[in-house]
Amino acid sequence: MYTLKIVSDREALYQFASYVRVVRGVEDVYVEVGEPLYEHPLMKFYVHIKLKETYEQHKALQEIARLVELGRFTYVHYRNDEIEEAFEAVKYESFKK
């Protein structure tokens, strides 16, 4: 299970979660609503992502990282080395183009 803490508006976050649901290798996505922030309509969300054991998790994490880069998020935080590697690979990939 991977968790991303995202500060965003509700619409952008739920759109992101719906896209993550269709990524190959994702078993489940759960959005936990945190507290509203002083800048309306921003809120803190926790997105819990469970990946299938049988699929290459690295590829799924890279696809999720691509979706995060496309999202309209104010802030994204994660504490996981595997997610960090996926995000770095996606950033490097975009610089090469």
Contacts in CASP RR format, 6 or more apart in sequence:
PFRMAT RR
TARGET T0000
AUTHOR 0000-0000-0000
METHOD contacts of the structure
MODEL  1
MYTLKIVSDREALYQFASYVRVVRGVEDVYVEVGEPLYEHPLMKFYVHIK
LKETYEQHKALQEIARLVELGRFTYVHYRNDEIEEAFEAVKYESFKK
1 48 0 8 1.000
1 49 0 8 1.000
1 50 0 8 1.000
2 48 0 8 1.000
2 49 0 8 1.000
2 50 0 8 1.000
2 51 0 8 1.000
2 61 0 8 1.000
2 78 0 8 1.000
2 80 0 8 1.000
2 82 0 8 1.000
2 83 0 8 1.000
3 46 0 8 1.000
3 47 0 8 1.000
3 48 0 8 1.000
3 49 0 8 1.000
3 78 0 8 1.000
3 79 0 8 1.000
3 80 0 8 1.000
4 46 0 8 1.000
4 47 0 8 1.000
4 49 0 8 1.000
4 68 0 8 1.000
4 76 0 8 1.000
4 77 0 8 1.000
4 78 0 8 1.000
4 83 0 8 1.000
5 44 0 8 1.000
5 45 0 8 1.000
5 46 0 8 1.000
5 75 0 8 1.000
5 76 0 8 1.000
5 77 0 8 1.000
5 78 0 8 1.000
6 13 0 8 1.000
6 16 0 8 1.000
6 44 0 8 1.000
6 45 0 8 1.000
6 46 0 8 1.000
6 47 0 8 1.000
6 73 0 8 1.000
6 75 0 8 1.000
6 76 0 8 1.000
6 77 0 8 1.000
7 37 0 8 1.000
7 42 0 8 1.000
7 43 0 8 1.000
7 44 0 8 1.000
7 45 0 8 1.000
7 73 0 8 1.000
7 74 0 8 1.000
7 75 0 8 1.000
7 76 0 8 1.000
8 16 0 8 1.000
8 42 0 8 1.000
8 43 0 8 1.000
8 45 0 8 1.000
8 71 0 8 1.000
8 72 0 8 1.000
8 73 0 8 1.000
8 74 0 8 1.000
8 75 0 8 1.000
9 41 0 8 1.000
9 42 0 8 1.000
9 43 0 8 1.000
9 72 0 8 1.000
10 41 0 8 1.000
10 43 0 8 1.000
12 71 0 8 1.000
12 72 0 8 1.000
12 73 0 8 1.000
13 31 0 8 1.000
13 43 0 8 1.000
13 45 0 8 1.000
13 47 0 8 1.000
13 73 0 8 1.000
14 31 0 8 1.000
16 47 0 8 1.000
16 67 0 8 1.000
16 68 0 8 1.000
16 71 0 8 1.000
16 73 0 8 1.000
17 29 0 8 1.000
17 31 0 8 1.000
17 47 0 8 1.000
19 67 0 8 1.000
20 26 0 8 1.000
20 29 0 8 1.000
20 47 0 8 1.000
20 49 0 8 1.000
20 64 0 8 1.000
20 67 0 8 1.000
21 29 0 8 1.000
23 60 0 8 1.000
23 63 0 8 1.000
23 64 0 8 1.000
23 67 0 8 1.000
24 55 0 8 1.000
24 59 0 8 1.000
24 60 0 8 1.000
24 63 0 8 1.000
25 51 0 8 1.000
25 52 0 8 1.000
25 55 0 8 1.000
25 57 0 8 1.000
25 60 0 8 1.000
26 49 0 8 1.000
26 50 0 8 1.000
26 51 0 8 1.000
26 52 0 8 1.000
26 60 0 8 1.000
26 64 0 8 1.000
27 50 0 8 1.000
27 51 0 8 1.000
27 52 0 8 1.000
28 48 0 8 1.000
28 49 0 8 1.000
28 50 0 8 1.000
29 47 0 8 1.000
29 48 0 8 1.000
29 49 0 8 1.000
29 50 0 8 1.000
30 47 0 8 1.000
30 48 0 8 1.000
30 50 0 8 1.000
31 45 0 8 1.000
31 46 0 8 1.000
31 47 0 8 1.000
31 48 0 8 1.000
32 45 0 8 1.000
32 46 0 8 1.000
32 47 0 8 1.000
32 48 0 8 1.000
33 43 0 8 1.000
33 45 0 8 1.000
34 43 0 8 1.000
34 44 0 8 1.000
34 45 0 8 1.000
34 46 0 8 1.000
35 43 0 8 1.000
35 44 0 8 1.000
36 42 0 8 1.000
36 43 0 8 1.000
36 44 0 8 1.000
37 43 0 8 1.000
37 44 0 8 1.000
42 74 0 8 1.000
49 64 0 8 1.000
51 57 0 8 1.000
51 60 0 8 1.000
51 61 0 8 1.000
57 82 0 8 1.000
58 82 0 8 1.000
58 85 0 8 1.000
58 86 0 8 1.000
61 82 0 8 1.000
61 83 0 8 1.000
61 85 0 8 1.000
61 86 0 8 1.000
62 86 0 8 1.000
62 89 0 8 1.000
62 90 0 8 1.000
64 86 0 8 1.000
65 83 0 8 1.000
65 86 0 8 1.000
65 87 0 8 1.000
65 89 0 8 1.000
65 90 0 8 1.000
66 90 0 8 1.000
68 76 0 8 1.000
68 87 0 8 1.000
69 90 0 8 1.000
69 91 0 8 1.000
69 94 0 8 1.000
78 84 0 8 1.000
78 87 0 8 1.000
END
